[in-house]
Structure formats: structure tokens, C-alpha cells
Amino acid sequence: MSRKKVGVKGFVDMLVEGLSPHTVLDEIDNFIDFAVFAEAFDVAQSKSSRGRPSYPPLLMFKILLVQVLYNLSDEKISEALADR
């Protein structure tokens, strides 16, 4: 049997009120200037025409950051990426 949590807003409540869900990841994105990392990764990235194309280095850095923050295994982060 499910019970309604009093005082806790759901997703629909936030949409109705015009609020957007704000997460820790949004705060990190606002706090860290990822452009600095993007420049460093662009300099270090080697271009290879062989094999499957790789993920962009900045995206991989962000994935690893989320993996560490949420203490996710390689399998769990892979599942989360496939899910989203």
C-alpha cells in the first residue's frame, strides 16, 4: 500500500508551479567552468582514424565525475548511460 508523503512535491507539482527540478549536478555545472577542461582535453586528444570513434574527452570526464560522486561501479554507470 502506498502512502502520500505530506509536504514533498512531486514532478507534476513542480511543473504546475513553474519550478524546475534542481539537482546537485546542476549546481556542479554552475560551479565548475568545464570550458577550462575542454581546452586541456582538446590539446591532449589525439586524432586516430582507426577503430570505433571515442566519446568526447569532456563527456568522459563528466561521466567519471558522476561515477565518483555517486559511488557507482563501471557496470552501474554503463547501465545508467544506456538508460538515459
PyMOL Python script that loads the backbone (N, CA, C, O; Angstrom):
from pymol import cmd

cmd.read_pdbstr("""\
ATOM      1  N   MET A   1       0.845  -1.169   0.000  1.00  0.00           N
ATOM      2  CA  MET A   1       0.000   0.000   0.000  1.00  0.00           C
ATOM      3  C   MET A   1       0.895   1.237   0.000  1.00  0.00           C
ATOM      4  O   MET A   1       1.780   1.370   0.845  1.00  0.00           O
ATOM      5  N   SER A   2       0.665   2.125  -0.934  1.00  0.00           N
ATOM      6  CA  SER A   2       1.489   3.327  -0.981  1.00  0.00           C
ATOM      7  C   SER A   2       0.824   4.444  -0.185  1.00  0.00           C
ATOM      8  O   SER A   2      -0.400   4.513  -0.072  1.00  0.00           O
ATOM      9  N   ARG A   3       1.651   5.296   0.351  1.00  0.00           N
ATOM     10  CA  ARG A   3       1.160   6.428   1.137  1.00  0.00           C
ATOM     11  C   ARG A   3       1.742   7.704   0.571  1.00  0.00           C
ATOM     12  O   ARG A   3       2.888   7.736   0.122  1.00  0.00           O
ATOM     13  N   LYS A   4       0.955   8.735   0.597  1.00  0.00           N
ATOM     14  CA  LYS A   4       1.403  10.023   0.107  1.00  0.00           C
ATOM     15  C   LYS A   4       2.263  10.691   1.169  1.00  0.00           C
ATOM     16  O   LYS A   4       1.893  10.737   2.342  1.00  0.00           O
ATOM     17  N   LYS A   5       3.405  11.203   0.753  1.00  0.00           N
ATOM     18  CA  LYS A   5       4.283  11.931   1.664  1.00  0.00           C
ATOM     19  C   LYS A   5       3.819  13.379   1.720  1.00  0.00           C
ATOM     20  O   LYS A   5       3.812  14.073   0.704  1.00  0.00           O
ATOM     21  N   VAL A   6       3.446  13.819   2.867  1.00  0.00           N
ATOM     22  CA  VAL A   6       2.930  15.171   3.032  1.00  0.00           C
ATOM     23  C   VAL A   6       4.087  16.164   2.982  1.00  0.00           C
ATOM     24  O   VAL A   6       5.106  15.978   3.647  1.00  0.00           O
ATOM     25  N   GLY A   7       3.919  17.217   2.187  1.00  0.00           N
ATOM     26  CA  GLY A   7       4.929  18.261   2.107  1.00  0.00           C
ATOM     27  C   GLY A   7       5.998  18.016   1.067  1.00  0.00           C
ATOM     28  O   GLY A   7       6.810  18.905   0.812  1.00  0.00           O
ATOM     29  N   VAL A   8       6.031  16.844   0.455  1.00  0.00           N
ATOM     30  CA  VAL A   8       7.014  16.533  -0.570  1.00  0.00           C
ATOM     31  C   VAL A   8       6.363  16.759  -1.928  1.00  0.00           C
ATOM     32  O   VAL A   8       5.333  16.164  -2.244  1.00  0.00           O
ATOM     33  N   LYS A   9       6.972  17.616  -2.718  1.00  0.00           N
ATOM     34  CA  LYS A   9       6.423  17.938  -4.033  1.00  0.00           C
ATOM     35  C   LYS A   9       6.865  16.906  -5.060  1.00  0.00           C
ATOM     36  O   LYS A   9       8.018  16.474  -5.071  1.00  0.00           O
ATOM     37  N   GLY A  10       5.950  16.525  -5.905  1.00  0.00           N
ATOM     38  CA  GLY A  10       6.262  15.622  -6.997  1.00  0.00           C
ATOM     39  C   GLY A  10       6.630  16.396  -8.244  1.00  0.00           C
ATOM     40  O   GLY A  10       6.600  17.626  -8.255  1.00  0.00           O
ATOM     41  N   PHE A  11       6.975  15.673  -9.289  1.00  0.00           N
ATOM     42  CA  PHE A  11       7.378  16.295 -10.542  1.00  0.00           C
ATOM     43  C   PHE A  11       6.243  17.133 -11.136  1.00  0.00           C
ATOM     44  O   PHE A  11       6.471  18.243 -11.615  1.00  0.00           O
ATOM     45  N   VAL A  12       5.033  16.599 -11.103  1.00  0.00           N
ATOM     46  CA  VAL A  12       3.888  17.324 -11.656  1.00  0.00           C
ATOM     47  C   VAL A  12       3.622  18.599 -10.857  1.00  0.00           C
ATOM     48  O   VAL A  12       3.276  19.632 -11.429  1.00  0.00           O
ATOM     49  N   ASP A  13       3.783  18.526  -9.535  1.00  0.00           N
ATOM     50  CA  ASP A  13       3.601  19.726  -8.706  1.00  0.00           C
ATOM     51  C   ASP A  13       4.564  20.829  -9.121  1.00  0.00           C
ATOM     52  O   ASP A  13       4.190  22.000  -9.184  1.00  0.00           O
ATOM     53  N   MET A  14       5.813  20.447  -9.406  1.00  0.00           N
ATOM     54  CA  MET A  14       6.807  21.438  -9.810  1.00  0.00           C
ATOM     55  C   MET A  14       6.480  22.033 -11.175  1.00  0.00           C
ATOM     56  O   MET A  14       6.685  23.225 -11.405  1.00  0.00           O
ATOM     57  N   LEU A  15       5.970  21.195 -12.081  1.00  0.00           N
ATOM     58  CA  LEU A  15       5.599  21.706 -13.396  1.00  0.00           C
ATOM     59  C   LEU A  15       4.439  22.688 -13.300  1.00  0.00           C
ATOM     60  O   LEU A  15       4.418  23.715 -13.978  1.00  0.00           O
ATOM     61  N   VAL A  16       3.479  22.355 -12.450  1.00  0.00           N
ATOM     62  CA  VAL A  16       2.313  23.220 -12.293  1.00  0.00           C
ATOM     63  C   VAL A  16       2.722  24.562 -11.706  1.00  0.00           C
ATOM     64  O   VAL A  16       2.207  25.607 -12.107  1.00  0.00           O
ATOM     65  N   GLU A  17       3.644  24.530 -10.760  1.00  0.00           N
ATOM     66  CA  GLU A  17       4.094  25.765 -10.123  1.00  0.00           C
ATOM     67  C   GLU A  17       5.140  26.505 -10.939  1.00  0.00           C
ATOM     68  O   GLU A  17       5.554  27.600 -10.558  1.00  0.00           O
ATOM     69  N   GLY A  18       5.572  25.936 -12.044  1.00  0.00           N
ATOM     70  CA  GLY A  18       6.567  26.599 -12.890  1.00  0.00           C
ATOM     71  C   GLY A  18       7.986  26.427 -12.390  1.00  0.00           C
ATOM     72  O   GLY A  18       8.886  27.150 -12.817  1.00  0.00           O
ATOM     73  N   LEU A  19       8.197  25.479 -11.491  1.00  0.00           N
ATOM     74  CA  LEU A  19       9.543  25.226 -10.969  1.00  0.00           C
ATOM     75  C   LEU A  19      10.176  24.093 -11.756  1.00  0.00           C
ATOM     76  O   LEU A  19       9.484  23.212 -12.266  1.00  0.00           O
ATOM     77  N   SER A  20      11.471  24.126 -11.847  1.00  0.00           N
ATOM     78  CA  SER A  20      12.172  23.011 -12.467  1.00  0.00           C
ATOM     79  C   SER A  20      12.944  22.260 -11.385  1.00  0.00           C
ATOM     80  O   SER A  20      13.447  22.875 -10.445  1.00  0.00           O
ATOM     81  N   PRO A  21      13.041  20.940 -11.511  1.00  0.00           N
ATOM     82  CA  PRO A  21      13.792  20.194 -10.514  1.00  0.00           C
ATOM     83  C   PRO A  21      15.269  20.594 -10.564  1.00  0.00           C
ATOM     84  O   PRO A  21      15.870  20.596 -11.638  1.00  0.00           O
ATOM     85  N   HIS A  22      15.846  20.925  -9.435  1.00  0.00           N
ATOM     86  CA  HIS A  22      17.233  21.374  -9.350  1.00  0.00           C
ATOM     87  C   HIS A  22      18.036  20.286  -8.646  1.00  0.00           C
ATOM     88  O   HIS A  22      17.691  19.874  -7.538  1.00  0.00           O
ATOM     89  N   THR A  23      19.097  19.825  -9.283  1.00  0.00           N
ATOM     90  CA  THR A  23      19.872  18.730  -8.720  1.00  0.00           C
ATOM     91  C   THR A  23      21.276  19.188  -8.356  1.00  0.00           C
ATOM     92  O   THR A  23      21.700  20.298  -8.677  1.00  0.00           O
ATOM     93  N   VAL A  24      21.967  18.307  -7.686  1.00  0.00           N
ATOM     94  CA  VAL A  24      23.368  18.556  -7.334  1.00  0.00           C
ATOM     95  C   VAL A  24      24.201  18.718  -8.599  1.00  0.00           C
ATOM     96  O   VAL A  24      25.144  19.509  -8.630  1.00  0.00           O
ATOM     97  N   LEU A  25      23.851  17.968  -9.643  1.00  0.00           N
ATOM     98  CA  LEU A  25      24.600  18.063 -10.890  1.00  0.00           C
ATOM     99  C   LEU A  25      24.442  19.438 -11.535  1.00  0.00           C
ATOM    100  O   LEU A  25      25.372  19.938 -12.169  1.00  0.00           O
ATOM    101  N   ASP A  26      23.271  20.049 -11.376  1.00  0.00           N
ATOM    102  CA  ASP A  26      23.085  21.422 -11.869  1.00  0.00           C
ATOM    103  C   ASP A  26      23.986  22.389 -11.118  1.00  0.00           C
ATOM    104  O   ASP A  26      24.573  23.292 -11.715  1.00  0.00           O
ATOM    105  N   GLU A  27      24.094  22.200  -9.806  1.00  0.00           N
ATOM    106  CA  GLU A  27      24.964  23.073  -9.005  1.00  0.00           C
ATOM    107  C   GLU A  27      26.421  22.903  -9.403  1.00  0.00           C
ATOM    108  O   GLU A  27      27.162  23.883  -9.486  1.00  0.00           O
ATOM    109  N   ILE A  28      26.834  21.669  -9.650  1.00  0.00           N
ATOM    110  CA  ILE A  28      28.213  21.416 -10.066  1.00  0.00           C
ATOM    111  C   ILE A  28      28.483  22.064 -11.417  1.00  0.00           C
ATOM    112  O   ILE A  28      29.543  22.654 -11.626  1.00  0.00           O
ATOM    113  N   ASP A  29      27.527  21.956 -12.330  1.00  0.00           N
ATOM    114  CA  ASP A  29      27.689  22.554 -13.653  1.00  0.00           C
ATOM    115  C   ASP A  29      27.810  24.077 -13.555  1.00  0.00           C
ATOM    116  O   ASP A  29      28.565  24.689 -14.310  1.00  0.00           O
ATOM    117  N   ASN A  30      27.074  24.684 -12.634  1.00  0.00           N
ATOM    118  CA  ASN A  30      27.165  26.129 -12.439  1.00  0.00           C
ATOM    119  C   ASN A  30      28.445  26.538 -11.723  1.00  0.00           C
ATOM    120  O   ASN A  30      28.954  27.638 -11.936  1.00  0.00           O
ATOM    121  N   PHE A  31      28.966  25.655 -10.873  1.00  0.00           N
ATOM    122  CA  PHE A  31      30.128  25.977 -10.048  1.00  0.00           C
ATOM    123  C   PHE A  31      31.451  25.782 -10.796  1.00  0.00           C
ATOM    124  O   PHE A  31      32.379  26.574 -10.636  1.00  0.00           O
ATOM    125  N   ILE A  32      31.533  24.734 -11.606  1.00  0.00           N
ATOM    126  CA  ILE A  32      32.781  24.394 -12.297  1.00  0.00           C
ATOM    127  C   ILE A  32      32.730  24.908 -13.733  1.00  0.00           C
ATOM    128  O   ILE A  32      31.745  24.705 -14.442  1.00  0.00           O
ATOM    129  N   ASP A  33      33.796  25.571 -14.146  1.00  0.00           N
ATOM    130  CA  ASP A  33      33.913  26.032 -15.528  1.00  0.00           C
ATOM    131  C   ASP A  33      34.541  24.908 -16.350  1.00  0.00           C
ATOM    132  O   ASP A  33      35.761  24.750 -16.378  1.00  0.00           O
ATOM    133  N   PHE A  34      33.689  24.133 -17.018  1.00  0.00           N
ATOM    134  CA  PHE A  34      34.172  22.984 -17.770  1.00  0.00           C
ATOM    135  C   PHE A  34      34.882  23.387 -19.057  1.00  0.00           C
ATOM    136  O   PHE A  34      35.510  22.543 -19.695  1.00  0.00           O
ATOM    137  N   ALA A  35      34.799  24.652 -19.453  1.00  0.00           N
ATOM    138  CA  ALA A  35      35.492  25.122 -20.649  1.00  0.00           C
ATOM    139  C   ALA A  35      37.006  24.993 -20.481  1.00  0.00           C
ATOM    140  O   ALA A  35      37.720  24.720 -21.447  1.00  0.00           O
ATOM    141  N   VAL A  36      37.492  25.188 -19.263  1.00  0.00           N
ATOM    142  CA  VAL A  36      38.929  25.040 -18.989  1.00  0.00           C
ATOM    143  C   VAL A  36      39.365  23.605 -19.254  1.00  0.00           C
ATOM    144  O   VAL A  36      40.411  23.365 -19.857  1.00  0.00           O
ATOM    145  N   PHE A  37      38.550  22.648 -18.796  1.00  0.00           N
ATOM    146  CA  PHE A  37      38.874  21.245 -19.019  1.00  0.00           C
ATOM    147  C   PHE A  37      38.763  20.899 -20.501  1.00  0.00           C
ATOM    148  O   PHE A  37      39.578  20.136 -21.021  1.00  0.00           O
ATOM    149  N   ALA A  38      37.766  21.450 -21.179  1.00  0.00           N
ATOM    150  CA  ALA A  38      37.578  21.171 -22.608  1.00  0.00           C
ATOM    151  C   ALA A  38      38.802  21.601 -23.407  1.00  0.00           C
ATOM    152  O   ALA A  38      39.239  20.887 -24.310  1.00  0.00           O
ATOM    153  N   GLU A  39      39.353  22.762 -23.078  1.00  0.00           N
ATOM    154  CA  GLU A  39      40.557  23.236 -23.768  1.00  0.00           C
ATOM    155  C   GLU A  39      41.727  22.296 -23.521  1.00  0.00           C
ATOM    156  O   GLU A  39      42.467  21.960 -24.446  1.00  0.00           O
ATOM    157  N   ALA A  40      41.893  21.875 -22.278  1.00  0.00           N
ATOM    158  CA  ALA A  40      43.000  20.970 -21.952  1.00  0.00           C
ATOM    159  C   ALA A  40      42.840  19.622 -22.655  1.00  0.00           C
ATOM    160  O   ALA A  40      43.818  19.051 -23.136  1.00  0.00           O
ATOM    161  N   PHE A  41      41.611  19.116 -22.714  1.00  0.00           N
ATOM    162  CA  PHE A  41      41.379  17.833 -23.376  1.00  0.00           C
ATOM    163  C   PHE A  41      41.564  17.942 -24.878  1.00  0.00           C
ATOM    164  O   PHE A  41      42.042  16.996 -25.505  1.00  0.00           O
ATOM    165  N   ASP A  42      41.201  19.066 -25.469  1.00  0.00           N
ATOM    166  CA  ASP A  42      41.375  19.251 -26.907  1.00  0.00           C
ATOM    167  C   ASP A  42      42.855  19.246 -27.280  1.00  0.00           C
ATOM    168  O   ASP A  42      43.230  18.725 -28.330  1.00  0.00           O
ATOM    169  N   VAL A  43      43.681  19.811 -26.438  1.00  0.00           N
ATOM    170  CA  VAL A  43      45.122  19.837 -26.693  1.00  0.00           C
ATOM    171  C   VAL A  43      45.697  18.433 -26.582  1.00  0.00           C
ATOM    172  O   VAL A  43      46.546  18.042 -27.383  1.00  0.00           O
ATOM    173  N   ALA A  44      45.234  17.667 -25.585  1.00  0.00           N
ATOM    174  CA  ALA A  44      45.798  16.348 -25.322  1.00  0.00           C
ATOM    175  C   ALA A  44      45.225  15.250 -26.210  1.00  0.00           C
ATOM    176  O   ALA A  44      45.823  14.181 -26.328  1.00  0.00           O
ATOM    177  N   GLN A  45      44.081  15.495 -26.833  1.00  0.00           N
ATOM    178  CA  GLN A  45      43.410  14.451 -27.605  1.00  0.00           C
ATOM    179  C   GLN A  45      44.128  14.199 -28.916  1.00  0.00           C
ATOM    180  O   GLN A  45      44.444  15.123 -29.666  1.00  0.00           O
ATOM    181  N   SER A  46      44.379  12.919 -29.171  1.00  0.00           N
ATOM    182  CA  SER A  46      44.994  12.554 -30.451  1.00  0.00           C
ATOM    183  C   SER A  46      43.904  12.068 -31.398  1.00  0.00           C
ATOM    184  O   SER A  46      42.965  11.389 -30.984  1.00  0.00           O
ATOM    185  N   LYS A  47      44.036  12.417 -32.647  1.00  0.00           N
ATOM    186  CA  LYS A  47      43.064  12.016 -33.661  1.00  0.00           C
ATOM    187  C   LYS A  47      43.551  10.735 -34.323  1.00  0.00           C
ATOM    188  O   LYS A  47      44.652  10.682 -34.872  1.00  0.00           O
ATOM    189  N   SER A  48      42.723   9.717 -34.265  1.00  0.00           N
ATOM    190  CA  SER A  48      43.057   8.449 -34.900  1.00  0.00           C
ATOM    191  C   SER A  48      41.922   8.059 -35.833  1.00  0.00           C
ATOM    192  O   SER A  48      40.747   8.177 -35.484  1.00  0.00           O
ATOM    193  N   SER A  49      42.277   7.606 -36.995  1.00  0.00           N
ATOM    194  CA  SER A  49      41.262   7.214 -37.965  1.00  0.00           C
ATOM    195  C   SER A  49      40.921   5.733 -37.861  1.00  0.00           C
ATOM    196  O   SER A  49      40.042   5.244 -38.570  1.00  0.00           O
ATOM    197  N   ARG A  50      41.611   5.024 -36.985  1.00  0.00           N
ATOM    198  CA  ARG A  50      41.376   3.593 -36.846  1.00  0.00           C
ATOM    199  C   ARG A  50      40.439   3.315 -35.683  1.00  0.00           C
ATOM    200  O   ARG A  50      40.431   4.034 -34.684  1.00  0.00           O
ATOM    201  N   GLY A  51      39.664   2.275 -35.829  1.00  0.00           N
ATOM    202  CA  GLY A  51      38.791   1.835 -34.751  1.00  0.00           C
ATOM    203  C   GLY A  51      37.510   2.636 -34.646  1.00  0.00           C
ATOM    204  O   GLY A  51      37.212   3.504 -35.466  1.00  0.00           O
ATOM    205  N   ARG A  52      36.772   2.313 -33.614  1.00  0.00           N
ATOM    206  CA  ARG A  52      35.492   2.965 -33.368  1.00  0.00           C
ATOM    207  C   ARG A  52      35.722   4.360 -32.798  1.00  0.00           C
ATOM    208  O   ARG A  52      36.646   4.554 -32.008  1.00  0.00           O
ATOM    209  N   PRO A  53      34.900   5.335 -33.184  1.00  0.00           N
ATOM    210  CA  PRO A  53      35.073   6.691 -32.634  1.00  0.00           C
ATOM    211  C   PRO A  53      34.897   6.694 -31.116  1.00  0.00           C
ATOM    212  O   PRO A  53      34.023   6.016 -30.576  1.00  0.00           O
ATOM    213  N   SER A  54      35.726   7.454 -30.455  1.00  0.00           N
ATOM    214  CA  SER A  54      35.668   7.501 -28.997  1.00  0.00           C
ATOM    215  C   SER A  54      34.679   8.559 -28.529  1.00  0.00           C
ATOM    216  O   SER A  54      34.265   9.430 -29.294  1.00  0.00           O
ATOM    217  N   TYR A  55      34.310   8.465 -27.254  1.00  0.00           N
ATOM    218  CA  TYR A  55      33.495   9.507 -26.647  1.00  0.00           C
ATOM    219  C   TYR A  55      34.330  10.775 -26.546  1.00  0.00           C
ATOM    220  O   TYR A  55      35.552  10.693 -26.419  1.00  0.00           O
ATOM    221  N   PRO A  56      33.707  11.931 -26.597  1.00  0.00           N
ATOM    222  CA  PRO A  56      34.462  13.169 -26.376  1.00  0.00           C
ATOM    223  C   PRO A  56      35.097  13.160 -24.980  1.00  0.00           C
ATOM    224  O   PRO A  56      34.451  12.746 -24.017  1.00  0.00           O
ATOM    225  N   PRO A  57      36.340  13.606 -24.855  1.00  0.00           N
ATOM    226  CA  PRO A  57      37.034  13.552 -23.563  1.00  0.00           C
ATOM    227  C   PRO A  57      36.305  14.300 -22.446  1.00  0.00           C
ATOM    228  O   PRO A  57      36.303  13.837 -21.305  1.00  0.00           O
ATOM    229  N   LEU A  58      35.692  15.438 -22.742  1.00  0.00           N
ATOM    230  CA  LEU A  58      34.979  16.177 -21.704  1.00  0.00           C
ATOM    231  C   LEU A  58      33.788  15.377 -21.191  1.00  0.00           C
ATOM    232  O   LEU A  58      33.506  15.384 -19.993  1.00  0.00           O
ATOM    233  N   LEU A  59      33.097  14.698 -22.078  1.00  0.00           N
ATOM    234  CA  LEU A  59      31.973  13.858 -21.672  1.00  0.00           C
ATOM    235  C   LEU A  59      32.457  12.719 -20.774  1.00  0.00           C
ATOM    236  O   LEU A  59      31.822  12.412 -19.765  1.00  0.00           O
ATOM    237  N   MET A  60      33.568  12.097 -21.132  1.00  0.00           N
ATOM    238  CA  MET A  60      34.124  11.023 -20.299  1.00  0.00           C
ATOM    239  C   MET A  60      34.521  11.539 -18.924  1.00  0.00           C
ATOM    240  O   MET A  60      34.326  10.849 -17.923  1.00  0.00           O
ATOM    241  N   PHE A  61      35.076  12.743 -18.867  1.00  0.00           N
ATOM    242  CA  PHE A  61      35.448  13.353 -17.589  1.00  0.00           C
ATOM    243  C   PHE A  61      34.209  13.553 -16.721  1.00  0.00           C
ATOM    244  O   PHE A  61      34.233  13.268 -15.523  1.00  0.00           O
ATOM    245  N   LYS A  62      33.129  14.041 -17.324  1.00  0.00           N
ATOM    246  CA  LYS A  62      31.887  14.255 -16.567  1.00  0.00           C
ATOM    247  C   LYS A  62      31.296  12.928 -16.105  1.00  0.00           C
ATOM    248  O   LYS A  62      30.767  12.838 -14.997  1.00  0.00           O
ATOM    249  N   ILE A  63      31.382  11.905 -16.939  1.00  0.00           N
ATOM    250  CA  ILE A  63      30.894  10.578 -16.557  1.00  0.00           C
ATOM    251  C   ILE A  63      31.680  10.047 -15.364  1.00  0.00           C
ATOM    252  O   ILE A  63      31.099   9.511 -14.421  1.00  0.00           O
ATOM    253  N   LEU A  64      32.990  10.195 -15.407  1.00  0.00           N
ATOM    254  CA  LEU A  64      33.814   9.746 -14.281  1.00  0.00           C
ATOM    255  C   LEU A  64      33.526  10.542 -13.014  1.00  0.00           C
ATOM    256  O   LEU A  64      33.559   9.993 -11.913  1.00  0.00           O
ATOM    257  N   LEU A  65      33.245  11.821 -13.163  1.00  0.00           N
ATOM    258  CA  LEU A  65      32.887  12.653 -12.020  1.00  0.00           C
ATOM    259  C   LEU A  65      31.591  12.154 -11.372  1.00  0.00           C
ATOM    260  O   LEU A  65      31.514  12.033 -10.149  1.00  0.00           O
ATOM    261  N   VAL A  66      30.594  11.872 -12.179  1.00  0.00           N
ATOM    262  CA  VAL A  66      29.327  11.339 -11.659  1.00  0.00           C
ATOM    263  C   VAL A  66      29.554   9.972 -11.017  1.00  0.00           C
ATOM    264  O   VAL A  66      28.971   9.668  -9.976  1.00  0.00           O
ATOM    265  N   GLN A  67      30.390   9.160 -11.628  1.00  0.00           N
ATOM    266  CA  GLN A  67      30.675   7.829 -11.094  1.00  0.00           C
ATOM    267  C   GLN A  67      31.290   7.915  -9.704  1.00  0.00           C
ATOM    268  O   GLN A  67      30.933   7.135  -8.821  1.00  0.00           O
ATOM    269  N   VAL A  68      32.201   8.844  -9.504  1.00  0.00           N
ATOM    270  CA  VAL A  68      32.838   9.010  -8.197  1.00  0.00           C
ATOM    271  C   VAL A  68      31.863   9.609  -7.193  1.00  0.00           C
ATOM    272  O   VAL A  68      31.797   9.153  -6.052  1.00  0.00           O
ATOM    273  N   LEU A  69      31.104  10.628  -7.601  1.00  0.00           N
ATOM    274  CA  LEU A  69      30.176  11.286  -6.688  1.00  0.00           C
ATOM    275  C   LEU A  69      29.107  10.341  -6.157  1.00  0.00           C
ATOM    276  O   LEU A  69      28.747  10.402  -4.982  1.00  0.00           O
ATOM    277  N   TYR A  70      28.606   9.475  -7.013  1.00  0.00           N
ATOM    278  CA  TYR A  70      27.531   8.571  -6.626  1.00  0.00           C
ATOM    279  C   TYR A  70      28.015   7.161  -6.307  1.00  0.00           C
ATOM    280  O   TYR A  70      27.207   6.256  -6.102  1.00  0.00           O
ATOM    281  N   ASN A  71      29.334   6.973  -6.265  1.00  0.00           N
ATOM    282  CA  ASN A  71      29.945   5.697  -5.900  1.00  0.00           C
ATOM    283  C   ASN A  71      29.369   4.552  -6.751  1.00  0.00           C
ATOM    284  O   ASN A  71      28.895   3.547  -6.220  1.00  0.00           O
ATOM    285  N   LEU A  72      29.420   4.723  -8.065  1.00  0.00           N
ATOM    286  CA  LEU A  72      28.872   3.740  -8.991  1.00  0.00           C
ATOM    287  C   LEU A  72      29.982   2.877  -9.578  1.00  0.00           C
ATOM    288  O   LEU A  72      31.075   3.362  -9.872  1.00  0.00           O
ATOM    289  N   SER A  73      29.689   1.605  -9.740  1.00  0.00           N
ATOM    290  CA  SER A  73      30.639   0.713 -10.398  1.00  0.00           C
ATOM    291  C   SER A  73      30.612   0.984 -11.895  1.00  0.00           C
ATOM    292  O   SER A  73      29.751   1.715 -12.385  1.00  0.00           O
ATOM    293  N   ASP A  74      31.552   0.396 -12.618  1.00  0.00           N
ATOM    294  CA  ASP A  74      31.580   0.559 -14.067  1.00  0.00           C
ATOM    295  C   ASP A  74      30.295   0.016 -14.694  1.00  0.00           C
ATOM    296  O   ASP A  74      29.760   0.598 -15.638  1.00  0.00           O
ATOM    297  N   GLU A  75      29.805  -1.106 -14.157  1.00  0.00           N
ATOM    298  CA  GLU A  75      28.578  -1.699 -14.686  1.00  0.00           C
ATOM    299  C   GLU A  75      27.376  -0.786 -14.446  1.00  0.00           C
ATOM    300  O   GLU A  75      26.537  -0.620 -15.330  1.00  0.00           O
ATOM    301  N   LYS A  76      27.292  -0.196 -13.253  1.00  0.00           N
ATOM    302  CA  LYS A  76      26.152   0.666 -12.916  1.00  0.00           C
ATOM    303  C   LYS A  76      26.155   1.954 -13.738  1.00  0.00           C
ATOM    304  O   LYS A  76      25.097   2.402 -14.179  1.00  0.00           O
ATOM    305  N   ILE A  77      27.323   2.553 -13.948  1.00  0.00           N
ATOM    306  CA  ILE A  77      27.367   3.779 -14.752  1.00  0.00           C
ATOM    307  C   ILE A  77      27.048   3.447 -16.209  1.00  0.00           C
ATOM    308  O   ILE A  77      26.433   4.251 -16.910  1.00  0.00           O
ATOM    309  N   SER A  78      27.461   2.277 -16.662  1.00  0.00           N
ATOM    310  CA  SER A  78      27.141   1.851 -18.027  1.00  0.00           C
ATOM    311  C   SER A  78      25.632   1.657 -18.193  1.00  0.00           C
ATOM    312  O   SER A  78      25.060   2.040 -19.214  1.00  0.00           O
ATOM    313  N   GLU A  79      24.994   1.061 -17.186  1.00  0.00           N
ATOM    314  CA  GLU A  79      23.539   0.892 -17.220  1.00  0.00           C
ATOM    315  C   GLU A  79      22.838   2.249 -17.205  1.00  0.00           C
ATOM    316  O   GLU A  79      21.867   2.455 -17.935  1.00  0.00           O
ATOM    317  N   ALA A  80      23.324   3.171 -16.381  1.00  0.00           N
ATOM    318  CA  ALA A  80      22.714   4.497 -16.300  1.00  0.00           C
ATOM    319  C   ALA A  80      22.853   5.239 -17.621  1.00  0.00           C
ATOM    320  O   ALA A  80      21.917   5.916 -18.046  1.00  0.00           O
ATOM    321  N   LEU A  81      23.991   5.125 -18.272  1.00  0.00           N
ATOM    322  CA  LEU A  81      24.191   5.781 -19.571  1.00  0.00           C
ATOM    323  C   LEU A  81      23.296   5.177 -20.645  1.00  0.00           C
ATOM    324  O   LEU A  81      22.752   5.894 -21.484  1.00  0.00           O
ATOM    325  N   ALA A  82      23.146   3.857 -20.617  1.00  0.00           N
ATOM    326  CA  ALA A  82      22.284   3.197 -21.597  1.00  0.00           C
ATOM    327  C   ALA A  82      20.818   3.555 -21.357  1.00  0.00           C
ATOM    328  O   ALA A  82      20.026   3.642 -22.296  1.00  0.00           O
ATOM    329  N   ASP A  83      20.472   3.761 -20.089  1.00  0.00           N
ATOM    330  CA  ASP A  83      19.092   4.098 -19.723  1.00  0.00           C
ATOM    331  C   ASP A  83      18.738   5.530 -20.125  1.00  0.00           C
ATOM    332  O   ASP A  83      17.590   5.808 -20.472  1.00  0.00           O
ATOM    333  N   ARG A  84      19.705   6.429 -20.081  1.00  0.00           N
ATOM    334  CA  ARG A  84      19.432   7.831 -20.340  1.00  0.00           C
ATOM    335  C   ARG A  84      20.086   8.279 -21.623  1.00  0.00           C
ATOM    336  O   ARG A  84      19.964   9.442 -22.006  1.00  0.00           O
TER     337      ARG A  84
END
""", "prot")
cmd.dss("prot")
cmd.show_as("cartoon", "prot")
cmd.util.cbc("prot")
cmd.orient("prot")
